[in-house]
Amino acid sequence: MVRLKVTGMTCGHCENAVRKALEAVPGVSRVVAVSRDEGAAVVEGDAEGRALIEAIREEGYEAEVAS
């Protein structure tokens, strides 16, 4: 499971955009959660963190792997 810190999400549309971007990354088996209130996303699978971050950035948001 990978937990990501995501900044820039301000509405439900933002959450949906991040969710769809993450679902499209090879290796993601499930997007567990995307929350603008927490500024976070959680995914299951064997996708690399940098691929997840890049997918989020392509949608116009910033992300990093949470520690």
ChimeraX attribute file (.defattr): number of C-alpha atoms within 10 A of each C-alpha:
attribute: neighborCount
match mode: 1-to-1
recipient: residues
	/A:1	14
	/A:2	19
	/A:3	18
	/A:4	22
	/A:5	19
	/A:6	24
	/A:7	17
	/A:8	13
	/A:9	22
	/A:10	12
	/A:11	11
	/A:12	12
	/A:13	10
	/A:14	18
	/A:15	22
	/A:16	14
	/A:17	17
	/A:18	26
	/A:19	22
	/A:20	15
	/A:21	18
	/A:22	26
	/A:23	17
	/A:24	12
	/A:25	16
	/A:26	13
	/A:27	16
	/A:28	18
	/A:29	16
	/A:30	14
	/A:31	18
	/A:32	13
	/A:33	13
	/A:34	25
	/A:35	20
	/A:36	18
	/A:37	10
	/A:38	11
	/A:39	16
	/A:40	20
	/A:41	24
	/A:42	19
	/A:43	23
	/A:44	15
	/A:45	13
	/A:46	12
	/A:47	17
	/A:48	13
	/A:49	17
	/A:50	12
	/A:51	14
	/A:52	26
	/A:53	20
	/A:54	18
	/A:55	22
	/A:56	24
	/A:57	17
	/A:58	11
	/A:59	13
	/A:60	15
	/A:61	17
	/A:62	17
	/A:63	22
	/A:64	18
	/A:65	16
	/A:66	13
	/A:67	7
